[in-house]
């Protein structure tokens, strides 16, 4: 089962305190439930992840901006046309046709595997902001992934880093959150609208701190 999946249909439950808190935070930053930037920026997406708790809601589901995929897409395109270019030069003219066919077939299989692996890495490497914690899921391969958690009441002021022409044009950057837990820093790299991400994280942490001070 993937780490993030669509929640099954269920009856509308009684309004919970965290729903009001989330609505207040999103209203404060001028956001509403939406899916933008080809799924790289999802607000209140209505999905769940494997370790999600009963009273936990996903506020933000983030992936690296799709523009970050351009590099490997260009590499894949080059790999797809390379056999045709090499054959056009005539350098394999003396090689039997069946060996040329097998060689091209193996090359295209390797290329497809490369495309599949890079897409999975982008799609399943996600950064989740819930009403209780931050979850950073780094997809390495089908057999291995790294998951890092940080409770919102253990974080310090989050920061963002942007810069450069491409990042400015496409509005993406890095979000870095210093924590008081075993993992000193948790990062969301190359995510869309980093200023809004930082604002939402800060407001959620403030609301939780206010509840703690009130003893709720």
Backbone as JSON, one array per atom type, in Angstrom:
{
  "sequence": "XXXXXXXXXXXXXXXXXXXXXXXXXXXXXXXXXXXXXXXXXXXXXXXXXXXXXXXXXXXXXXXXXXXXXXXXXXXXXXXXXXXXXXXXXXXXXXXXXXXXXXXXXXXXXXXXXXXXXXXXXXXXXXXXXXXXXXXXXXXXXXXXXXXXXXXXXXXXXXXXXXXXXXXXXXXXXXXXXXXXXXXXXXXXXXXXXXXXXXXXXXXXXXXXXXXXXXXX",
  "N": [[0.85, -1.2, 0.0], [0.55, 2.26, -0.85], [2.15, 5.11, 0.77], [0.54, 7.35, 0.93], [-2.89, 7.66, 0.38], [-6.2, 7.6, -1.09], [-8.87, 8.53, 0.95], [-11.39, 6.29, 2.1], [-14.94, 6.43, 1.4], [-17.07, 7.87, 3.91], [-19.4, 8.45, 6.59], [-20.56, 11.76, 7.35], [-18.97, 13.25, 10.04], [-19.38, 14.38, 13.42], [-18.64, 17.79, 14.04], [-15.28, 18.5, 14.69], [-12.78, 19.79, 16.94], [-10.34, 20.32, 15.68], [-10.99, 20.71, 13.03], [-12.2, 23.23, 12.96], [-9.99, 24.74, 13.71], [-8.24, 24.32, 11.56], [-9.71, 25.48, 9.47], [-9.72, 28.12, 10.34], [-6.99, 28.76, 10.21], [-6.44, 28.42, 7.43], [-8.18, 30.32, 6.34], [-6.94, 32.57, 7.37], [-4.6, 32.78, 5.86], [-5.6, 33.11, 3.4], [-6.29, 30.84, 1.89], [-7.88, 27.94, 0.42], [-9.5, 24.71, 0.14], [-7.85, 23.01, -2.38], [-6.31, 21.79, -5.41], [-3.3, 22.19, -6.92], [-0.73, 23.16, -9.29], [-0.17, 20.8, -10.78], [-0.7, 18.79, -8.87], [1.32, 19.14, -7.05], [0.94, 20.91, -5.04], [-1.29, 20.7, -2.69], [-4.12, 21.59, -0.95], [-5.8, 20.77, 1.93], [-6.38, 17.99, 1.03], [-7.95, 15.67, 1.33], [-7.02, 13.06, 1.58], [-5.36, 10.2, 3.07], [-2.62, 9.05, 5.16], [-0.39, 6.31, 5.94], [0.27, 6.13, 8.69], [-1.46, 7.82, 9.91], [-3.27, 9.44, 12.5], [-6.35, 9.11, 14.43], [-7.52, 11.58, 15.1], [-6.38, 13.34, 13.29], [-5.75, 15.49, 10.59], [-4.89, 16.06, 7.19], [-3.44, 18.98, 6.18], [-1.77, 20.23, 4.29], [-0.43, 18.82, 1.35], [2.47, 18.2, -0.2], [4.64, 18.22, -3.05], [7.75, 18.15, -4.88], [8.16, 20.89, -7.11], [6.78, 20.51, -10.39], [8.47, 21.45, -12.43], [11.0, 20.76, -11.69], [11.4, 18.29, -12.72], [12.25, 18.5, -15.29], [14.94, 18.13, -16.0], [15.54, 15.26, -15.82], [13.64, 14.38, -17.62], [14.52, 15.41, -20.05], [16.91, 13.98, -20.24], [15.84, 11.39, -20.49], [14.47, 11.68, -22.92], [16.64, 12.05, -24.63], [17.84, 9.54, -24.35], [15.92, 7.96, -25.58], [16.02, 8.69, -28.3], [18.62, 8.22, -28.99], [19.46, 5.54, -29.97], [18.41, 5.58, -32.61], [19.88, 7.67, -33.75], [22.5, 6.66, -33.62], [22.27, 4.41, -35.28], [21.75, 5.68, -37.66], [24.19, 6.71, -38.33], [25.54, 4.62, -39.37], [27.33, 3.01, -38.02], [26.75, 0.54, -37.03], [26.44, -1.1, -39.18], [27.57, -3.52, -39.97], [26.72, -5.29, -38.09], [24.71, -8.09, -37.3], [21.19, -8.05, -37.99], [19.39, -9.13, -36.06], [20.79, -8.93, -33.68], [21.07, -6.23, -33.45], [18.4, -5.53, -33.11], [17.79, -6.8, -30.65], [19.57, -5.43, -28.99], [18.57, -2.79, -29.19], [16.05, -3.2, -28.06], [16.68, -3.94, -25.41], [17.9, -1.56, -24.6], [15.77, 0.27, -24.74], [14.12, -0.82, -22.78], [15.66, -0.4, -20.48], [15.6, 2.39, -20.51], [12.85, 2.91, -20.13], [12.56, 1.85, -17.56], [14.15, 3.65, -16.17], [12.67, 6.05, -16.54], [10.28, 5.34, -15.22], [11.21, 4.92, -12.59], [12.16, 7.5, -11.89], [9.81, 9.01, -12.06], [8.24, 7.81, -10.05], [9.81, 8.45, -7.85], [9.48, 11.24, -7.75], [6.66, 11.44, -7.46], [5.95, 10.01, -5.12], [7.58, 11.03, -3.16], [6.87, 12.99, -0.69], [5.78, 15.84, 1.23], [4.15, 16.35, 4.16], [1.84, 18.34, 5.88], [0.12, 18.29, 8.74], [-2.58, 18.77, 11.13], [-1.27, 18.24, 13.44], [1.42, 17.46, 13.1], [4.51, 17.38, 11.17], [5.33, 15.57, 8.29], [7.76, 13.97, 6.52], [8.29, 12.26, 3.67], [10.54, 10.42, 1.99], [10.99, 8.94, -0.97], [12.91, 6.32, -1.97], [13.33, 3.87, -3.42], [11.33, 1.14, -4.73], [11.47, -0.63, -2.63], [12.43, 0.71, -0.46], [12.17, 3.49, 1.69], [12.39, 6.67, 3.34], [11.11, 8.01, 6.26], [10.29, 10.84, 8.08], [9.32, 12.39, 11.09], [7.89, 15.23, 12.78], [6.58, 16.78, 15.52], [4.25, 19.47, 15.69], [4.28, 21.02, 17.97], [6.88, 20.88, 18.69], [8.47, 22.35, 17.09], [10.54, 25.04, 15.91], [10.65, 28.45, 14.68], [9.71, 28.24, 11.33], [11.52, 28.44, 8.19], [12.14, 29.78, 4.91], [13.72, 29.34, 1.69], [14.46, 30.92, -1.19], [15.37, 31.84, -4.53], [17.09, 32.93, -7.48], [16.42, 32.92, -11.02], [14.68, 30.98, -12.25], [13.35, 29.8, -10.04], [12.04, 32.04, -9.04], [10.33, 32.73, -11.15], [8.65, 30.45, -11.35], [7.72, 30.23, -8.8], [8.69, 28.62, -6.5], [10.45, 26.95, -3.81], [12.67, 26.16, -1.04], [11.66, 24.83, 2.1], [12.53, 25.0, 5.43], [12.52, 23.57, 8.58], [13.32, 23.94, 11.86], [13.66, 21.74, 14.57], [12.9, 20.56, 17.92], [13.26, 17.96, 18.35], [14.64, 14.59, 17.88], [15.42, 14.64, 15.24], [17.05, 17.28, 13.93], [16.45, 19.11, 11.86], [13.87, 19.44, 9.49], [12.98, 19.14, 6.12], [11.41, 20.56, 3.25], [11.85, 20.32, 0.0], [12.14, 22.39, -2.84], [9.4, 23.07, -3.14], [6.12, 24.27, -4.19], [5.01, 27.68, -3.71], [6.41, 28.54, -1.22], [6.29, 30.54, 0.77], [3.65, 30.58, 1.6], [3.45, 28.03, 2.64], [5.2, 28.17, 4.86], [3.85, 30.11, 6.34], [1.41, 28.8, 6.93], [2.32, 26.6, 8.45], [3.45, 27.97, 10.65], [1.18, 29.27, 11.73], [-0.44, 27.07, 12.42], [1.16, 25.88, 14.41], [1.11, 27.96, 16.3], [-1.62, 28.03, 16.98], [-1.9, 25.51, 18.19], [-0.22, 25.87, 20.37], [-1.6, 27.85, 21.76], [-3.86, 26.41, 22.53], [-2.64, 24.57, 24.23], [-1.76, 26.25, 26.26], [-4.19, 27.05, 27.27], [-4.96, 24.75, 28.4], [-6.36, 22.83, 27.03]],
  "CA": [[0.0, 0.0, 0.0], [1.35, 3.5, -0.84], [2.12, 5.86, 2.02], [-0.59, 8.28, 0.86], [-3.95, 7.05, -0.4], [-7.49, 8.28, -1.01], [-9.67, 8.06, 2.06], [-12.66, 5.7, 1.68], [-16.13, 7.2, 1.76], [-17.58, 7.63, 5.25], [-20.43, 9.38, 6.98], [-20.11, 13.03, 7.9], [-18.86, 13.13, 11.47], [-19.6, 15.57, 14.21], [-17.55, 18.76, 13.89], [-14.21, 18.34, 15.66], [-12.09, 21.05, 17.21], [-9.25, 20.57, 14.75], [-11.53, 21.21, 11.77], [-12.34, 24.67, 13.11], [-8.65, 25.32, 13.73], [-7.71, 24.3, 10.2], [-10.44, 26.49, 8.7], [-9.24, 29.43, 10.78], [-5.63, 28.96, 9.68], [-6.52, 28.59, 5.98], [-8.79, 31.63, 6.09], [-5.96, 33.59, 7.72], [-3.61, 32.91, 4.79], [-6.3, 33.26, 2.13], [-6.3, 29.59, 1.15], [-9.06, 27.09, 0.46], [-9.16, 23.38, -0.41], [-7.6, 23.01, -3.82], [-5.19, 21.01, -5.94], [-2.66, 23.09, -7.87], [0.63, 22.86, -9.79], [-0.13, 19.37, -11.16], [-0.7, 17.94, -7.68], [2.47, 19.4, -6.17], [0.48, 21.77, -3.95], [-2.67, 20.31, -2.39], [-4.62, 22.12, 0.31], [-6.9, 19.94, 2.46], [-6.6, 17.11, -0.12], [-8.91, 14.6, 1.57], [-6.38, 11.75, 1.53], [-4.8, 9.77, 4.34], [-1.35, 8.34, 5.05], [-0.47, 5.03, 6.64], [0.38, 6.25, 10.15], [-2.31, 8.94, 10.33], [-4.04, 9.18, 13.7], [-7.78, 9.3, 14.29], [-7.87, 13.0, 15.2], [-5.4, 14.05, 12.49], [-6.17, 15.85, 9.24], [-3.84, 16.62, 6.34], [-3.7, 20.36, 5.77], [-1.02, 20.42, 3.05], [0.29, 17.7, 0.76], [3.39, 18.88, -1.11], [5.69, 17.53, -3.8], [8.64, 19.08, -5.58], [7.52, 21.52, -8.26], [6.98, 19.69, -11.6], [9.56, 21.96, -13.27], [12.24, 20.09, -11.28], [11.5, 17.05, -13.48], [12.68, 18.77, -16.66], [16.27, 17.56, -16.22], [15.52, 13.84, -16.15], [12.82, 14.19, -18.82], [15.41, 15.65, -21.19], [17.81, 12.83, -20.32], [15.06, 10.27, -21.02], [14.23, 11.93, -24.35], [17.9, 11.76, -25.32], [18.03, 8.09, -24.37], [14.98, 7.36, -26.53], [16.4, 8.95, -29.7], [20.02, 7.86, -29.22], [19.65, 4.4, -30.87], [18.16, 5.98, -34.0], [21.01, 8.48, -34.21], [23.66, 5.78, -33.82], [22.03, 3.58, -36.46], [21.83, 6.54, -38.85], [25.6, 6.95, -38.68], [26.04, 3.43, -40.06], [28.38, 2.35, -37.26], [26.36, -0.85, -36.75], [26.04, -1.69, -40.45], [28.08, -4.88, -40.08], [26.17, -6.11, -37.02], [23.48, -8.75, -37.74], [19.96, -7.35, -37.64], [18.75, -9.62, -34.84], [21.53, -8.4, -32.53], [20.7, -4.81, -33.36], [17.04, -5.49, -32.55], [17.87, -7.15, -29.22], [20.25, -4.33, -28.32], [17.63, -1.67, -29.08], [15.0, -3.58, -27.12], [17.23, -3.84, -24.05], [18.13, -0.14, -24.32], [14.48, 0.91, -24.46], [13.65, -1.31, -21.48], [16.41, 0.36, -19.46], [15.09, 3.76, -20.54], [11.53, 2.91, -19.49], [12.78, 1.65, -16.14], [14.66, 4.93, -15.66], [11.54, 6.98, -16.5], [9.36, 4.88, -14.18], [11.82, 5.16, -11.27], [12.2, 8.94, -11.63], [8.45, 9.48, -11.81], [7.84, 7.34, -8.72], [10.55, 9.24, -6.87], [8.81, 12.55, -7.63], [5.26, 11.35, -7.04], [5.79, 9.47, -3.77], [8.35, 11.81, -2.18], [5.91, 14.04, -0.33], [5.91, 16.53, 2.52], [2.78, 16.49, 4.67], [1.59, 19.19, 7.05], [-1.18, 17.98, 9.33], [-2.91, 19.65, 12.26], [-0.49, 17.83, 14.6], [2.85, 17.22, 12.86], [5.07, 17.4, 9.83], [5.77, 14.23, 7.86], [8.58, 14.03, 5.32], [8.45, 10.92, 3.1], [11.51, 10.41, 0.89], [10.92, 7.67, -1.7], [14.21, 5.96, -2.54], [12.96, 2.91, -4.45], [10.12, 0.39, -4.37], [11.69, -1.4, -1.42], [13.04, 1.5, 0.62], [11.83, 4.9, 1.81], [12.75, 7.28, 4.62], [10.0, 8.81, 6.77], [10.68, 11.64, 9.22], [8.19, 13.08, 11.72], [8.17, 16.28, 13.75], [5.36, 17.35, 16.06], [4.19, 20.91, 15.54], [4.62, 21.67, 19.25], [8.31, 20.73, 18.91], [9.2, 23.07, 16.07], [10.84, 26.46, 16.06], [10.13, 29.22, 13.55], [10.14, 27.72, 10.03], [12.13, 29.41, 7.29], [12.13, 29.38, 3.5], [14.85, 29.82, 0.91], [14.21, 31.02, -2.63], [16.4, 32.61, -5.21], [17.33, 32.49, -8.84], [15.4, 33.31, -11.99], [13.69, 29.92, -12.45], [12.54, 29.68, -8.83], [11.19, 33.23, -8.93], [9.29, 32.66, -12.18], [7.7, 29.37, -11.08], [7.29, 30.37, -7.41], [8.96, 27.48, -5.64], [11.64, 27.1, -3.0], [12.87, 25.19, 0.04], [11.16, 25.15, 3.43], [13.34, 24.34, 6.45], [11.93, 23.71, 9.91], [14.17, 23.46, 12.96], [12.83, 21.09, 15.58], [13.53, 20.22, 19.19], [13.23, 16.5, 18.46], [15.89, 13.94, 17.52], [15.78, 15.13, 13.91], [17.16, 18.72, 14.16], [15.85, 19.88, 10.78], [13.05, 18.71, 8.52], [12.99, 20.0, 4.95], [10.58, 20.35, 2.07], [12.71, 20.9, -1.02], [11.61, 22.8, -4.14], [7.94, 22.99, -3.13], [5.48, 25.51, -4.64], [4.51, 28.68, -2.76], [7.02, 28.28, 0.1], [5.89, 31.53, 1.76], [2.37, 30.15, 2.16], [3.72, 26.84, 3.45], [5.77, 28.64, 6.12], [2.79, 30.8, 7.07], [0.46, 27.82, 7.45], [2.99, 25.85, 9.53], [3.57, 28.87, 11.8], [-0.14, 29.49, 12.31], [-0.88, 25.83, 13.06], [1.93, 25.74, 15.64], [0.61, 28.96, 17.24], [-2.93, 27.61, 17.47], [-1.7, 24.41, 19.12], [0.37, 26.43, 21.59], [-2.68, 28.53, 22.48], [-4.69, 25.37, 23.17], [-1.89, 24.02, 25.34], [-1.77, 27.23, 27.35], [-5.53, 27.06, 27.86], [-5.16, 23.44, 29.01], [-7.35, 22.05, 26.25]],
  "C": [[0.88, 1.25, 0.0], [1.2, 4.22, 0.48], [0.94, 6.81, 2.09], [-1.64, 7.68, -0.04], [-5.25, 7.81, -0.19], [-8.31, 7.68, 0.11], [-10.97, 7.45, 1.56], [-13.82, 6.56, 2.13], [-16.62, 6.86, 3.16], [-18.6, 8.69, 5.59], [-19.81, 10.66, 7.53], [-20.12, 12.95, 9.41], [-19.18, 14.46, 12.14], [-18.38, 16.48, 14.11], [-16.54, 18.61, 15.02], [-13.47, 19.64, 15.81], [-11.04, 21.37, 16.17], [-9.74, 21.06, 13.38], [-11.71, 22.72, 11.81], [-10.98, 25.37, 13.1], [-8.06, 25.39, 12.33], [-8.39, 25.36, 9.34], [-9.96, 27.89, 9.05], [-7.87, 29.75, 10.19], [-5.68, 29.22, 8.17], [-7.15, 29.92, 5.6], [-7.78, 32.75, 6.35], [-4.92, 33.82, 6.65], [-4.26, 33.05, 3.42], [-6.3, 32.02, 1.27], [-7.64, 28.88, 1.3], [-8.7, 25.72, -0.11], [-9.0, 23.44, -1.92], [-6.41, 22.12, -4.14], [-4.56, 21.83, -7.06], [-1.29, 22.56, -8.27], [0.79, 21.35, -10.04], [-0.01, 18.45, -9.95], [0.47, 18.15, -6.76], [2.09, 20.26, -4.98], [-1.0, 21.49, -3.72], [-3.06, 20.8, -1.01], [-5.85, 21.32, 0.72], [-7.3, 18.89, 1.41], [-7.6, 15.98, 0.08], [-8.33, 13.22, 1.39], [-5.84, 11.41, 2.91], [-3.42, 9.16, 4.09], [-1.31, 7.23, 6.09], [-0.41, 5.15, 8.16], [-0.5, 7.38, 10.7], [-3.17, 8.54, 11.53], [-5.51, 9.55, 13.5], [-8.18, 10.77, 14.27], [-6.91, 13.88, 14.4], [-5.92, 14.28, 11.09], [-4.99, 16.41, 8.47], [-4.27, 18.01, 5.89], [-3.01, 20.65, 4.43], [-0.36, 19.12, 2.62], [1.15, 18.28, -0.36], [4.34, 17.91, -1.8], [6.62, 18.58, -4.39], [7.91, 19.63, -6.8], [7.79, 20.69, -9.52], [8.13, 20.17, -12.49], [10.89, 21.3, -12.91], [12.44, 18.76, -12.03], [12.08, 17.25, -14.88], [14.03, 18.1, -16.97], [16.22, 16.09, -16.63], [14.64, 13.54, -17.36], [13.66, 14.41, -20.08], [16.39, 14.5, -21.37], [17.08, 11.63, -20.93], [14.78, 10.45, -22.52], [15.49, 11.64, -25.16], [18.16, 10.27, -25.42], [17.13, 7.42, -25.4], [15.42, 7.55, -27.98], [17.83, 8.53, -30.02], [20.2, 6.66, -30.14], [19.44, 4.76, -32.34], [19.3, 6.79, -34.57], [22.22, 7.61, -34.51], [23.49, 4.91, -35.05], [22.15, 4.4, -37.74], [23.27, 6.81, -39.28], [26.2, 5.77, -39.42], [27.09, 2.67, -39.29], [28.03, 0.91, -36.9], [25.96, -1.58, -38.04], [26.47, -3.15, -40.58], [27.54, -5.82, -39.0], [24.88, -6.76, -37.52], [22.23, -8.07, -37.19], [19.33, -7.81, -36.33], [19.47, -9.12, -33.6], [21.23, -6.92, -32.34], [19.33, -4.67, -32.71], [17.06, -5.77, -31.04], [18.52, -6.01, -28.43], [19.33, -3.13, -28.13], [16.54, -1.97, -28.06], [15.48, -3.45, -25.68], [17.44, -2.38, -23.66], [16.83, 0.56, -23.97], [13.88, 0.44, -23.13], [14.35, -0.59, -20.34], [15.89, 1.78, -19.37], [13.74, 3.85, -19.85], [11.65, 2.71, -17.99], [13.28, 2.95, -15.49], [13.53, 5.95, -15.52], [10.59, 6.62, -15.36], [9.91, 5.19, -12.79], [11.84, 6.64, -10.93], [10.82, 9.49, -11.35], [7.98, 9.06, -10.42], [8.54, 8.14, -7.63], [9.9, 10.6, -6.65], [7.43, 12.41, -6.99], [5.11, 10.93, -5.58], [6.71, 10.12, -2.74], [7.51, 13.03, -1.83], [6.25, 14.63, 1.04], [4.5, 16.85, 2.98], [2.77, 17.4, 5.88], [0.2, 18.84, 7.55], [-1.45, 18.94, 10.48], [-2.09, 19.3, 13.5], [1.01, 17.75, 14.35], [3.23, 17.44, 11.41], [5.58, 16.01, 9.5], [6.51, 14.38, 6.53], [8.83, 12.61, 4.84], [9.36, 11.01, 1.89], [11.5, 9.02, 0.26], [12.27, 7.41, -2.35], [14.03, 4.96, -3.69], [11.75, 2.13, -3.95], [10.25, -0.35, -3.05], [12.13, -0.55, -0.23], [12.58, 2.95, 0.55], [12.18, 5.38, 3.2], [11.61, 8.21, 5.04], [10.45, 9.52, 8.04], [9.47, 12.4, 9.75], [8.71, 14.19, 12.62], [6.85, 16.86, 14.23], [5.39, 18.87, 15.97], [4.55, 21.64, 16.83], [6.1, 21.51, 19.6], [9.13, 21.55, 17.91], [9.48, 24.5, 16.49], [10.34, 27.18, 14.81], [10.63, 28.64, 12.22], [10.7, 28.83, 9.15], [12.05, 28.88, 5.86], [13.34, 29.97, 2.8], [14.48, 29.78, -0.56], [15.32, 31.84, -3.25], [16.65, 32.07, -6.59], [16.14, 32.8, -9.74], [14.3, 32.26, -12.11], [12.78, 29.8, -11.24], [11.58, 30.87, -8.67], [10.04, 33.16, -9.93], [8.22, 31.63, -11.81], [7.26, 29.3, -9.61], [7.46, 29.08, -6.6], [10.27, 27.7, -4.9], [11.69, 26.04, -1.92], [12.29, 25.72, 1.34], [11.94, 24.34, 4.44], [12.76, 24.63, 7.83], [12.87, 23.11, 10.94], [13.28, 22.91, 14.06], [13.64, 20.84, 16.85], [13.56, 18.72, 19.41], [14.58, 15.93, 18.04], [16.37, 14.37, 16.13], [15.84, 16.66, 13.96], [16.49, 19.58, 13.1], [15.04, 18.97, 9.87], [12.82, 19.65, 7.35], [11.97, 19.57, 3.91], [11.29, 21.07, 0.93], [11.94, 21.19, -2.31], [10.09, 22.71, -4.22], [7.33, 24.31, -3.6], [5.04, 26.39, -3.47], [5.1, 28.51, -1.35], [6.6, 29.28, 1.16], [4.56, 31.16, 2.4], [2.55, 28.92, 3.05], [4.25, 27.24, 4.82], [4.69, 29.31, 6.97], [1.8, 29.82, 7.69], [1.06, 27.02, 8.6], [3.06, 26.71, 10.79], [2.23, 29.05, 12.5], [-0.68, 28.23, 13.01], [-0.16, 25.64, 14.39], [1.43, 26.73, 16.7], [-0.74, 28.55, 17.83], [-2.81, 26.45, 18.46], [-1.12, 24.9, 20.44], [-0.69, 27.15, 22.42], [-3.58, 27.52, 23.19], [-3.96, 24.77, 24.37], [-1.91, 24.96, 26.54], [-3.13, 27.31, 28.05], [-5.85, 25.73, 28.54], [-6.16, 22.58, 28.31], [-6.7, 20.84, 25.61]]
}
